[in-house]
Amino acid sequence: MRRSLLDKVAPFVFVVGLLLLAFGYGFYAARESLFPASTLNHAEESARGIWEAYIRPPPFDRPGRAGTPNESQAITHLADRVADGVTLVVGYRPEGFGAWIVDAKGNILHRWNATFSQVFGNKAPQLQYQARDITIAWHGVHMYPNGDLLFNFQDNSFPFGSGLVKLDKDSNVVWRLDRNTHHAVTVGDDGSIWVAAHQYRPDGVPGVRGLEPWYYEDEALKVSPDGKVLDETSILKAFAERPGAFTVTYDGRTDVKQSDPTHLNDVEPLPAAWAAQFPQFAAGDLLVSLRNMNMLAVIDPVTKLVKWEMSGLFVQQHDADFLPNGHIMVYDNQGGDPACGGTRILEIDPVSQSVVWRYDGCGEKPFFSATRGMQTVLPNGNVLTIEPHGGRILEVTHDDPSRLVWEYYNVVGVVDGVPHVGLITHAERFRTEDLTFLAGPTS
């Protein structure tokens, strides 16, 4: 009887033992990057790419928070404090991504529309997996006075940086750049374009310490006004003299497994007219925002090395801007008080590394976006910013405390009585007289 019981139990114990051994080796192999960890990582990335490209629903439509109106509209709170001009809005609508201009009352004055496949075709050479058009966002925009629009396609393809394009005022393609560009674009003093980009590095980058492949290597690209790459700066290599930058593991190890170690989301050169206010920097130095390091850094574009860095005041930040008064403004996604929403706009003195002004929604409406975000200072001193996933644009005063003076909601429909909002990735105010293309017929 006892032998019979052992005979029955033995196969079960054997199988459980094999499973435990396999699990133990799998854990150790993943930790030490032994076979078959690399193969499994590539398989995981392939599965993720298929999910994002062909199966996942469009992630840009969400229920609005309490107080969201049932249709797109502008709401003025302090009419005498609103900055003059019209507002460029970039965001998601039921028909897909696009851009449009609204006046202070929310009336649409002009539109741009273009899908990724219309611009790059169905087999874009810079992508390994190409997502459906409806899931590829517009992100990072610069509008020229004649109505030309410069922006990145981004998200859900693999790599997620999908390409830079310039459209004219009628949404015709002027040029395109087949690189994995993403996030913000900035036009410098000389008309050259600075944009974030990355490369998929399945085997890593020689000389870069502390990172286990695969991962993205972020780059700052300098692009000519006609769409040609003039220069490239590796963000990973910019930290060559700072070997501790990528080794934060919170244990005794010094190697990091992270597919997106820096997550560069902004590159901005210091304008020559403001350089005297930043004696620690030089005109043309590059201010970069590295979201996954919770860090801002300044890179010398000649040596291509980091010369200054700052962290600790913000979490998962976006859109670092030089200001003409010698300060830096940044969109702090997750460093704010959760009772006020959790997101803040910070103005920081880079010398003392102290916060000199903030807007966090406290006392007004909750202000929160876990990802994305940008802001700009208006001529009257107000700050225009966005709550991307709330589908909202805000204009606030630079007072202490700040006050909400104007809002715009991008409402895409009402579902079961709840208004749904479309993602907003960019908003910018322009003087009407500076936009020469608005003098003609609008669409």
RODO-2510 file (C-alpha; in nm, 4 decimals, decimal comma):
residues 443
     n   res          X          Y          Z
     1     m     0,0000     0,0000     0,0000
     2     r     0,2760     0,2436     0,0952
     3     r     0,4774     0,1585    -0,2185
     4     s     0,1657     0,2136    -0,4301
     5     l     0,1124     0,5584    -0,2767
     6     l     0,4738     0,6547    -0,3371
     7     d     0,4492     0,5385    -0,6970
     8     k     0,1483     0,7628    -0,7474
     9     v     0,3012     1,0663    -0,5764
    10     a     0,6487     1,0386    -0,7284
    11     p     0,5558     1,1697    -1,0780
    12     f     0,3791     1,4680    -0,9220
    13     v     0,6777     1,5464    -0,7007
    14     f     0,9089     1,5090    -1,0013
    15     v     0,7039     1,7526    -1,2132
    16     v     0,6793     2,0042    -0,9279
    17     g     1,0540     1,9759    -0,8792
    18     l     1,1184     2,0430    -1,2462
    19     l     0,8882     2,3438    -1,2403
    20     l     1,0614     2,4842    -0,9325
    21     l     1,4000     2,4241    -1,0941
    22     a     1,2850     2,5916    -1,4164
    23     f     1,1418     2,8845    -1,2236
    24     g     1,4568     2,9191    -1,0182
    25     y     1,6810     2,9074    -1,3249
    26     g     1,4514     3,1483    -1,5117
    27     f     1,4737     3,3978    -1,2273
    28     y     1,8521     3,3599    -1,2079
    29     a     1,8923     3,3773    -1,5880
    30     a     1,6879     3,6964    -1,6073
    31     r     1,8885     3,8489    -1,3231
    32     e     2,2263     3,7495    -1,4680
    33     s     2,1296     3,7863    -1,8395
    34     l     2,1976     3,4174    -1,9148
    35     f     2,0371     3,2025    -2,1868
    36     p     1,7455     3,2186    -2,2761
    37     a     1,6828     3,5618    -2,1230
    38     s     1,7691     3,7531    -2,4408
    39     t     1,5479     3,5302    -2,6579
    40     l     1,2566     3,5676    -2,4176
    41     n     1,3052     3,9441    -2,4059
    42     h     1,2867     3,9638    -2,7864
    43     a     0,9758     3,7423    -2,7868
    44     e     0,8157     3,9628    -2,5231
    45     e     0,8898     4,2733    -2,7301
    46     s     0,7429     4,1101    -3,0412
    47     a     0,4245     4,0213    -2,8554
    48     r     0,4022     4,3722    -2,7143
    49     g     0,4492     4,5199    -3,0613
    50     i     0,1684     4,3071    -3,2067
    51     w    -0,0630     4,4067    -2,9194
    52     e     0,0095     4,7770    -2,9584
    53     a     0,0012     4,7756    -3,3383
    54     y    -0,3025     4,5625    -3,4152
    55     i    -0,5144     4,4822    -3,1102
    56     r    -0,5099     4,7570    -2,8472
    57     p    -0,8033     5,0035    -2,8624
    58     p    -0,7140     5,3695    -2,9261
    59     p    -0,5914     5,4907    -2,5825
    60     f    -0,6671     5,8586    -2,6363
    61     d    -1,0377     5,8821    -2,5384
    62     r    -1,1300     5,8926    -2,1677
    63     p    -1,4214     5,9956    -1,9459
    64     g    -1,3859     6,3572    -1,8362
    65     r    -1,3631     6,4503    -1,4709
    66     a    -1,6543     6,6094    -1,2837
    67     g    -1,7399     6,9488    -1,4303
    68     t    -1,6437     6,8625    -1,7879
    69     p    -1,8985     7,0126    -2,0307
    70     n    -2,0908     6,7964    -2,2796
    71     e    -1,9301     6,9593    -2,5838
    72     s    -1,6015     7,1219    -2,6789
    73     q    -1,5947     7,4802    -2,5614
    74     a    -1,3873     7,7613    -2,4145
    75     i    -1,4735     7,9019    -2,0730
    76     t    -1,3530     8,2461    -1,9639
    77     h    -1,3162     8,3021    -1,5890
    78     l    -1,1335     8,6388    -1,5751
    79     a    -1,1944     8,8235    -1,9023
    80     d    -0,9637     9,1139    -1,8184
    81     r    -0,6688     8,8803    -1,7555
    82     v    -0,6852     8,6619    -2,0686
    83     a    -0,3880     8,7067    -2,3036
    84     d    -0,4782     8,8239    -2,6527
    85     g    -0,4630     8,5927    -2,9511
    86     v    -0,5780     8,2577    -3,0865
    87     t    -0,4829     7,9135    -2,9579
    88     l    -0,3306     7,6254    -3,1502
    89     v    -0,4671     7,2926    -3,0206
    90     v    -0,3164     6,9539    -3,1060
    91     g    -0,5130     6,6499    -3,0015
    92     y    -0,7353     6,3512    -3,0617
    93     r    -1,0785     6,3650    -3,2228
    94     p    -1,3067     6,0713    -3,3156
    95     e    -1,1620     6,0780    -3,6682
    96     g    -0,8061     6,0668    -3,5358
    97     f    -0,5285     6,3112    -3,4500
    98     g    -0,5008     6,6605    -3,5898
    99     a    -0,4535     7,0266    -3,5054
   100     w    -0,6874     7,3226    -3,5052
   101     i    -0,6917     7,6894    -3,4096
   102     v    -0,9608     7,8328    -3,1812
   103     d    -1,0416     8,1869    -3,0809
   104     a    -1,1092     8,2951    -2,7222
   105     k    -1,4687     8,1690    -2,7500
   106     g    -1,3667     7,8263    -2,8778
   107     n    -1,4668     7,8826    -3,2417
   108     i    -1,2504     7,6812    -3,4842
   109     l    -1,0676     7,9003    -3,7357
   110     h    -0,8470     7,6451    -3,9149
   111     r    -0,7657     7,2717    -3,9171
   112     w    -0,4847     7,0344    -4,0150
   113     n    -0,5251     6,6587    -4,0595
   114     a    -0,2888     6,3814    -4,1694
   115     t    -0,2551     6,0170    -4,0716
   116     f     0,0742     5,8374    -4,0346
   117     s     0,0171     5,6137    -4,3383
   118     q    -0,0742     5,9139    -4,5528
   119     v     0,2676     6,0619    -4,4734
   120     f     0,4945     5,7551    -4,4458
   121     g     0,2990     5,4821    -4,6253
   122     n     0,2153     5,1365    -4,4913
   123     k     0,5749     5,0141    -4,4533
   124     a     0,7661     5,2950    -4,2872
   125     p     1,1373     5,2015    -4,2996
   126     q     1,2106     5,3359    -3,9502
   127     l     0,9584     5,0988    -3,7832
   128     q     0,9667     4,7291    -3,7011
   129     y     0,5951     4,7230    -3,6179
   130     q     0,3585     4,9849    -3,7560
   131     a     0,0443     5,0562    -3,5560
   132     r    -0,2954     5,1477    -3,6960
   133     d    -0,3288     5,5144    -3,7848
   134     i    -0,5962     5,5727    -3,5200
   135     t    -0,3468     5,4798    -3,2456
   136     i    -0,0526     5,6978    -3,3601
   137     a    -0,0447     6,0402    -3,1941
   138     w     0,0788     6,3808    -3,3022
   139     h     0,3282     6,5030    -3,0424
   140     g     0,5618     6,7995    -3,0326
   141     v     0,4503     7,0828    -3,2624
   142     h     0,5936     7,4019    -3,4067
   143     m     0,3728     7,6300    -3,6157
   144     y     0,5248     7,8790    -3,8606
   145     p     0,3562     8,2143    -3,9422
   146     n     0,2582     8,0903    -4,2909
   147     g     0,0649     7,7957    -4,1462
   148     d     0,3317     7,5287    -4,1970
   149     l     0,3131     7,2759    -3,9149
   150     l     0,6092     7,0715    -3,7888
   151     f     0,5431     6,7724    -3,5604
   152     n     0,6289     6,4159    -3,4604
   153     f     0,4243     6,1024    -3,5037
   154     q     0,4570     5,8909    -3,1898
   155     d     0,3192     5,5977    -2,9838
   156     n     0,2055     5,2366    -3,0256
   157     s     0,4372     5,1426    -3,3121
   158     f     0,7776     4,9888    -3,2364
   159     p     0,9966     5,1817    -3,1851
   160     f     0,7406     5,4280    -3,0534
   161     g     0,9204     5,7271    -3,2057
   162     s     0,7753     5,7263    -3,5548
   163     g     0,8948     6,0229    -3,7600
   164     l     0,9068     6,3988    -3,8143
   165     v     0,6919     6,5724    -4,0760
   166     k     0,6275     6,9239    -4,2012
   167     l     0,2828     7,0047    -4,3453
   168     d     0,1707     7,3212    -4,5178
   169     k    -0,1428     7,5111    -4,4127
   170     d    -0,3568     7,2824    -4,6295
   171     s    -0,2135     6,9618    -4,4726
   172     n     0,0037     6,8764    -4,7727
   173     v     0,3382     6,7123    -4,6911
   174     v     0,6318     6,9525    -4,7383
   175     w     0,8923     6,6995    -4,6210
   176     r     0,9289     6,4050    -4,3866
   177     l     1,2170     6,2541    -4,1899
   178     d     1,2352     5,8739    -4,1669
   179     r     1,3843     5,8604    -3,8171
   180     n     1,2442     5,7456    -3,4818
   181     t     1,1709     6,0979    -3,3599
   182     h     0,9367     6,1648    -3,0710
   183     h     0,8118     6,4221    -2,8204
   184     a     0,8878     6,7952    -2,8453
   185     v     1,0357     6,9884    -3,1370
   186     t     1,2102     7,3253    -3,1001
   187     v     1,3243     7,5679    -3,3690
   188     g     1,6475     7,7485    -3,2787
   189     d     1,7752     8,0995    -3,3485
   190     d     1,9135     7,9965    -3,6889
   191     g     1,6006     7,8103    -3,8000
   192     s     1,7467     7,4679    -3,7325
   193     i     1,5213     7,2139    -3,5630
   194     w     1,6060     7,0236    -3,2439
   195     v     1,4115     6,7058    -3,1818
   196     a     1,4298     6,3970    -2,9614
   197     a     1,4877     6,0629    -3,1340
   198     h     1,5957     5,7131    -3,0385
   199     q     1,7393     5,3927    -3,1797
   200     y     1,6509     5,0369    -3,0827
   201     r     1,9678     4,8766    -2,9455
   202     p     1,9103     4,4996    -2,9061
   203     d     2,2777     4,4450    -2,8174
   204     g     2,3388     4,7674    -2,6257
   205     v     2,5842     5,0487    -2,7031
   206     p     2,9602     4,9828    -2,6760
   207     g     3,1160     5,1823    -2,3937
   208     v     2,7903     5,2523    -2,2113
   209     r     2,8117     5,1076    -1,8620
   210     g     2,5433     4,9989    -1,6216
   211     l     2,2643     4,9101    -1,8673
   212     e     2,1559     4,5636    -1,9765
   213     p     2,0217     4,5411    -2,3368
   214     w     1,7888     4,5622    -2,5043
   215     y     1,7193     4,9332    -2,4672
   216     y     1,6554     5,2560    -2,6547
   217     e     1,9456     5,4929    -2,7093
   218     d     1,7996     5,8433    -2,6991
   219     e     1,9489     6,1115    -2,9230
   220     a     1,9162     6,4847    -2,9763
   221     l     1,8944     6,5499    -3,3510
   222     k     1,9739     6,8805    -3,5166
   223     v     1,7712     6,9005    -3,8383
   224     s     1,7917     7,1576    -4,1176
   225     p     1,4857     7,3660    -4,2126
   226     d     1,4405     7,1383    -4,5152
   227     g     1,4442     6,8167    -4,3131
   228     k     1,8065     6,6904    -4,3301
   229     v     1,9876     6,5627    -4,0191
   230     l     2,2839     6,7916    -3,9479
   231     d     2,4087     6,6496    -3,6192
   232     e     2,3336     6,3792    -3,3613
   233     t     2,4087     6,3740    -2,9884
   234     s     2,3762     6,0483    -2,7935
   235     i     2,2188     6,1065    -2,4535
   236     l     2,3727     5,7883    -2,3131
   237     k     2,7220     5,8868    -2,4292
   238     a     2,6718     6,2413    -2,2966
   239     f     2,6934     6,0857    -1,9487
   240     a     3,0309     5,9193    -2,0227
   241     e     3,1976     6,1136    -1,7407
   242     r     2,9124     6,0390    -1,4991
   243     p     2,9270     5,6591    -1,4570
   244     g     2,6790     5,6589    -1,1691
   245     a     2,3942     5,8004    -1,3782
   246     f     2,2505     5,4642    -1,4851
   247     t     2,3379     5,2476    -1,1854
   248     v     2,0623     5,3337    -0,9378
   249     t     1,9251     4,9922    -0,8390
   250     y     1,8534     5,0422    -0,4662
   251     d     2,0507     4,7275    -0,3888
   252     g     2,4086     4,6095    -0,4226
   253     r     2,3937     4,5655    -0,7999
   254     t     2,5253     4,8234    -1,0437
   255     d     2,3576     4,7035    -1,3630
   256     v     2,0099     4,8159    -1,4593
   257     k     1,7520     4,6338    -1,6721
   258     q     1,5517     4,9143    -1,8335
   259     s     1,4403     4,9309    -2,1964
   260     d     1,3903     5,3094    -2,1867
   261     p     1,6586     5,4335    -1,9462
   262     t     1,6454     5,8075    -2,0174
   263     h     1,3127     5,8693    -2,1972
   264     l     1,4254     6,1986    -2,3481
   265     n     1,1183     6,4180    -2,4002
   266     d     1,2567     6,7658    -2,4713
   267     v     1,5635     6,9296    -2,6301
   268     e     1,5924     7,3100    -2,6253
   269     p     1,8953     7,5253    -2,7171
   270     l     1,9667     7,8332    -2,5041
   271     p     1,8766     8,1403    -2,7165
   272     a     2,1648     8,3842    -2,7652
   273     a     1,9469     8,6746    -2,6451
   274     w     1,9034     8,5072    -2,3040
   275     a     2,2539     8,3674    -2,2574
   276     a     2,3701     8,6539    -2,0344
   277     q     2,1044     8,5515    -1,7796
   278     f     2,2626     8,2036    -1,7588
   279     p     2,6347     8,2686    -1,6894
   280     q     2,6896     7,8994    -1,6098
   281     f     2,5849     7,8074    -1,9651
   282     a     2,6609     7,9258    -2,3187
   283     a     2,4355     8,0199    -2,6091
   284     g     2,3330     7,7020    -2,7900
   285     d     2,3759     7,4717    -2,4904
   286     l     2,1041     7,2058    -2,4908
   287     l     1,8568     7,1761    -2,2044
   288     v     1,7170     6,8228    -2,2013
   289     s     1,4439     6,6573    -1,9952
   290     l     1,5044     6,2919    -1,9038
   291     r     1,1761     6,1620    -1,7661
   292     n     1,2837     5,8191    -1,6461
   293     m     1,5793     5,9657    -1,4581
   294     n     1,3650     6,2449    -1,3034
   295     m     1,6381     6,4759    -1,4282
   296     l     1,7063     6,7928    -1,6255
   297     a     2,0513     6,8284    -1,7779
   298     v     2,2435     7,0725    -1,9959
   299     i     2,4653     6,9293    -2,2706
   300     d     2,7451     7,1134    -2,4486
   301     p     2,6658     7,0629    -2,8217
   302     v     3,0377     7,0771    -2,9091
   303     t     3,1830     6,8294    -2,6583
   304     k     2,8479     6,6459    -2,6443
   305     l     2,8923     6,5930    -2,2708
   306     v     2,6688     6,6840    -1,9774
   307     k     2,7889     7,0011    -1,8026
   308     w     2,5040     7,0450    -1,5493
   309     e     2,2222     6,8385    -1,4073
   310     m     1,9385     6,8748    -1,1584
   311     s     1,6992     6,6295    -0,9983
   312     g     1,4940     6,5859    -0,6847
   313     l     1,2417     6,8682    -0,7310
   314     f     1,0124     6,6907    -0,9791
   315     v     0,8918     6,3465    -1,0822
   316     q     0,8477     6,2157    -1,4406
   317     q     0,8699     6,5728    -1,5749
   318     h     0,8225     6,7131    -1,9271
   319     d     0,8926     7,0314    -2,1266
   320     a     1,1897     7,2046    -1,9631
   321     d     1,2102     7,5655    -2,0865
   322     f     1,4765     7,8327    -2,0497
   323     l     1,3134     8,1623    -1,9423
   324     p     1,4467     8,5103    -2,0256
   325     n     1,4864     8,5903    -1,6532
   326     g     1,7476     8,3187    -1,5995
   327     h     1,5057     8,0615    -1,4600
   328     i     1,3813     7,7267    -1,5932
   329     m     1,0167     7,6214    -1,6138
   330     v     0,9122     7,2563    -1,6151
   331     y     0,5947     7,0467    -1,6204
   332     d     0,6171     6,8321    -1,3049
   333     n     0,3841     6,5415    -1,3777
   334     q     0,3808     6,3549    -1,0481
   335     g     0,5669     6,5610    -0,7885
   336     g     0,2726     6,7661    -0,6651
   337     d     0,0281     6,7313    -0,3767
   338     p    -0,2185     6,4481    -0,4561
   339     a    -0,4913     6,6469    -0,2800
   340     c    -0,4606     6,9056    -0,5582
   341     g    -0,4325     6,6476    -0,8351
   342     g    -0,0599     6,5779    -0,8229
   343     t     0,0752     6,7741    -1,1224
   344     r     0,2522     7,1118    -1,1013
   345     i     0,4121     7,3759    -1,3181
   346     l     0,7383     7,4834    -1,1552
   347     e     0,9628     7,7840    -1,2132
   348     i     1,3083     7,7019    -1,0797
   349     d     1,6215     7,9061    -1,0143
   350     p     1,8939     7,6805    -1,1611
   351     v     2,1644     7,8385    -0,9425
   352     s     1,9996     7,7823    -0,6049
   353     q     1,7899     7,4931    -0,7401
   354     s     1,4893     7,6296    -0,5552
   355     v     1,1271     7,6675    -0,6680
   356     v     1,0355     8,0357    -0,7069
   357     w     0,6803     7,9876    -0,8458
   358     r     0,4336     7,7048    -0,8953
   359     y     0,0846     7,6273    -1,0173
   360     d    -0,0751     7,3081    -0,8861
   361     g    -0,4524     7,3515    -0,9102
   362     c    -0,4931     7,3818    -0,5331
   363     g    -0,8044     7,5764    -0,4422
   364     e    -0,9423     7,5578    -0,7964
   365     k    -0,9781     7,2449    -1,0114
   366     p    -0,7655     6,9291    -0,9706
   367     f    -0,4691     6,9313    -1,2060
   368     f    -0,3136     6,5967    -1,2982
   369     s    -0,1547     6,4142    -1,5884
   370     a     0,0653     6,1106    -1,5237
   371     t     0,2294     6,1442    -1,8654
   372     r     0,2858     6,4095    -2,1346
   373     g     0,2456     6,7805    -2,0685
   374     m     0,3842     7,1197    -2,1669
   375     q     0,3540     7,4889    -2,0841
   376     t     0,4470     7,8254    -2,2293
   377     v     0,4737     8,1768    -2,0852
   378     l     0,2486     8,4305    -2,2589
   379     p     0,3377     8,7946    -2,3359
   380     n     0,1226     8,9240    -2,0471
   381     g     0,3000     8,6935    -1,8014
   382     n     0,0261     8,4304    -1,7835
   383     v     0,1128     8,0641    -1,8298
   384     l    -0,0688     7,8453    -2,0829
   385     t    -0,0578     7,4751    -2,0038
   386     i    -0,2450     7,1526    -2,0689
   387     e    -0,3953     6,8646    -1,8766
   388     p    -0,3402     6,6104    -2,1574
   389     h    -0,5553     6,3181    -2,0435
   390     g    -0,8181     6,5541    -1,9062
   391     g    -0,8558     6,7007    -2,2559
   392     r    -0,8128     7,0492    -2,1106
   393     i    -0,6108     7,3646    -2,1791
   394     l    -0,5606     7,6077    -1,8909
   395     e    -0,4438     7,9683    -1,8833
   396     v    -0,3373     8,0798    -1,5364
   397     t    -0,1891     8,3982    -1,3941
   398     h     0,1652     8,4205    -1,2628
   399     d     0,0317     8,5703    -0,9406
   400     d     0,0864     8,4201    -0,5984
   401     p    -0,1473     8,2437    -0,5673
   402     s    -0,2196     8,1902    -0,9347
   403     r    -0,5722     8,2093    -1,0711
   404     l    -0,7416     8,0257    -1,3539
   405     v    -0,8456     8,2765    -1,6218
   406     w    -0,9413     8,0631    -1,9254
   407     e    -1,0031     7,6984    -2,0181
   408     y    -1,0715     7,4944    -2,3290
   409     y    -1,2185     7,1412    -2,3287
   410     n    -1,1718     6,8929    -2,6124
   411     v    -1,4912     6,6858    -2,5801
   412     v    -1,5267     6,3962    -2,8260
   413     g    -1,8702     6,2666    -2,7240
   414     v    -2,1037     6,1643    -2,4434
   415     v    -2,1277     5,7987    -2,3376
   416     d    -2,3997     5,6920    -2,0906
   417     g    -2,4400     6,0524    -1,9877
   418     v    -2,0668     6,1020    -1,9219
   419     p    -1,8705     6,3404    -2,1454
   420     h    -1,5557     6,1862    -2,2941
   421     v    -1,2495     6,3956    -2,3727
   422     g    -0,9795     6,3505    -2,6325
   423     l    -0,6108     6,3682    -2,5454
   424     i    -0,4443     6,7089    -2,5952
   425     t    -0,0699     6,6985    -2,6585
   426     h     0,0063     7,0646    -2,7336
   427     a    -0,1410     7,4143    -2,6949
   428     e     0,0119     7,7472    -2,7882
   429     r    -0,1150     8,1069    -2,8113
   430     f    -0,0404     8,3294    -3,1125
   431     r    -0,1227     8,6875    -3,2031
   432     t    -0,3698     8,6793    -3,4900
   433     e    -0,1767     8,9439    -3,6837
   434     d     0,1343     8,7210    -3,6814
   435     l    -0,0430     8,4351    -3,8613
   436     t    -0,0474     8,5500    -4,2217
   437     f    -0,2341     8,2426    -4,3474
   438     l    -0,5447     8,3282    -4,1409
   439     a    -0,6072     8,6323    -4,3591
   440     g    -0,7361     8,4031    -4,6341
   441     p    -1,0213     8,1492    -4,6347
   442     t    -1,0290     7,9118    -4,3376
   443     s    -1,1382     7,5501    -4,3246
***
